[in-house]
Every structure is written in structure tokens, then in C-alpha cells.
Amino acid sequence: MNTPRDLFDAVLARPAQEVAAWLEDVTIGQPVDQEDFNWEVFAFTIATRAGEEQSLPWARIALRTYEALAHSAQARAAHSFWLSAMNLRARLIEDLGPRQGDDILDPEIVREWFQRVATLAPQEAQALLASSDIRAFPRDKLLLLRDIKNALNILSRIAEPDLTRLHPELKDWLMLRARYARARS
């Protein structure tokens, strides 16, 4: 009988095309063959492989897994899965270049995600960050600022110059990021 680790190793040893076909027969996030399966580690491992190999087939598998996990997770965990997915996209866009309309390499996917995360205006975020005691903020505001900062770090990797030319509203966010990065160094 296969242990969960044996199953995990067996899946990872297959070529991307076989793993993609295997995913058609399982439910991401659920046990596999009635055995526990660590889908988070699977997604992370596949994403790492996709980045190292600059492989779009492996990236599709990782992104499919992250997105399925995000859709079935609570809000904080879902945000973490989306962050990982967008980080992979940004890495591959940096390495392989942007491709409009591509399901992985289109910077618009990252921009749209950033705009869903950044529910504050840049000016409001700047006013909050300028506060003398940020620790006095309610927990939800602190989490939102952290989420925006993390999303902005990903966006900034692919924003120049084309994305900011097409979406000038991003410039305020990128300037805010640069200002606070300089202030902390």
C-alpha cells in the first residue's frame, strides 16, 4: 500500500503532461485514493519547479492548484494562495517576458489581482502609513496594509514601463512603495 509520501513522490516524478492529466481525475484539496495528500506542499513544489525550469506546463499545474485551493479556503488562507500564484506569474513574466492574452504571462492578470487587493486609495494608505502609531490601528486595517504591501511587491516586479503606461493609476502606488522602501533603508 502506498503511503501519502510515496504517492506524493510518484506524482512529482511524472512529466508535466501526465501530472496535468492526473489532476483531471482528482479533486484538488481532497484526499487522493483515500489517503491524505499535502496539496499546499504540492503547489509550492510545482511552482518552484516551474520557476527554476521556466516551464509554462508546470506553471499551469501550480496555478491550477493554487487557484483551486484559494477557492475552497477561508479568506486569509485564500489570500496566501493567491499571493503565491501571482508571485509565480511575476517570476515567469520577469524571466520569459510579458505576453498579452497568455493565461500565465499576461501582466494584466497580476494588475487586476492587485487592484482587488488594494481596496484603499493610495492617498489613504499613505495617510495611514504616516501615522505616528500604526500599532494602534484595528487589526483588519493592519492586515489590509500588509496585504497591499505584499501585493505591491509582486506588482512592482513587472509594472515598468508598459503596465504603468497603460494604467497610470499604478504610479501612485509604486511611488508610495518606493518612498517607504527608501525610508526603511
N, C-alpha and C positions, 0 to 999 in steps of 0.2 A: 504494500500500500504506500502511495506517495505521501510524504509529509508536505505541509504547506511550503516549506523551504525548497523541497525537491521540485514541486510544481512551479514555484517562482523561478528557480534556476532554469528549468526546462523551457519555460516561456521565453525567458531572456536569451536563451541560446538559439532561438529560431531567427530566421531572416525577417525583416520588417514586413514583407508581404504576408508571411504566414501568421505573424502576430496580429496584423490587421484583420485577417480572415478569422483568427481565433476570437478576436473581440466581438465579431458578429454573433458568436454563439454563447456569449456570457453576458451577464448584467454587471456593468461596472459599479463597484461599490458593494457588491454582494459576494457571498462565498462562491468559490469555484469548485465544482464537483463535491459539494457539501463540505469543503474544507475552507478554513479561514484563508484569506488572501489579502496581503497588505497593499491595497490599491494606491495609497499615498506614496509608499516607497517605490512601487512600480512606476508611477507617473514621474517621480523625481529621477529615477534611474534612467528611464527612457528619455526624459528631457535632457539629462546630462549627456547621454549618448548622442542625441540629435545635435546638441550644440558642439560637442567635440568633433563629430564627424561631418558637421554642416549638412545634415541629412534631412531633407523635407519629408520623406516617408516616415522616419522615426518621429519627427516633429508632429506630424499629423496624429500619430498614435498617442503621443504625450498630451497634445492639446485636446484630443477627444476625451482622454481620461480625465484631465483636469476639469474640463467643462462639465462632464457627467457628474464628477464629484461635487463641483460647485453647485450644480442644480439640485442636488439632494442634501446639501449641508445647511446647517444653521448659518446665519449672516456672517459672523466673524470667520468661521472656517471657510465659507464660500469666498469671502474676500481674499483670504490667503491663497486659495486655489487659483482665483483669477490673477492675483499678483504673480504667481509662478508662471501661469500661461503667458501673460503679457511680457514677463521677463524673457522667456524663451523666444517669443516673437521678436522682441527688440534685439536680442543677441543675434538672431539669424538675419534680421534686416541689416544690422551693422556688418555682419560677415559677408552676406550674399547680395546686399543691395535691396532697395525697395522695389516692389513690383505692384503697381496699381492693379487691383482686382484679384490678386492672388490671395487665397484663403489663409496664408501664413505670413507672407512678406508685404502685405499692404499696410502701410503706416496708419491709414485711416481707422483700422480696427483698434489700434492702440489709442489713437486720439479719441475715438468715440468712448472707449472704456474710461479713459482719463476724465472725460467730461461727465460721465456718470458718477465717478468717484468724487470729483471736485464740486460738491454741491454748494460751496461758498463762492462768492466773487473774490477775485484776487485781492481787492482792496479790503474786504472784510477779513481775509486771512492775514493780511499784513497788519491790520489794526490789532488783531488778536495776538499775533506774534510780538508786537511791540509792547504788549502789556508787561508791567514790571513783575507780576507774579503769575506766570502761566499755570502753576500748580493749583491755583485757586479755581481754575475753570472746572466746570462739570466734566465728569468722565467721558460723556459722549462727545463733547467738543474736543477734548484731548485726542480721543480715538480718531475723530474726523480729521484733525490736523495731521496726525501721524499717517493716516491713510492717504491723504493728499500728498504729503511729503514723499512717501514711498512710491506712489503712482507717478509723481512728478520726476523722481529719479529715473524711472523707466522711460517716461516720455522724452526726457531731455537727451537721452542717448540717440534718438532718431529724429528729433524735431528740426534740426538745422539742415539746410536752409529751406528746403521745399515745403515742409509741413507748416512752418511759420509764415511763409509767403501765402499759402493757401488759407491759413487760419490765423490771422494776425492777433486774434484774442489770446492765443497761447503765449505771445510775447510777454504780457504782464506776468503770467505765471513763471515763465523762465527767468525773467528779471528778478522776481521775488526769490526764487530758488538760489540764483547766483548771489544776491545780496546777503542772504542768510548763510550761505556756504562760506562766503568771504568773512563774515562776522565771526564765524566759529573757528576759523583757521588762524 
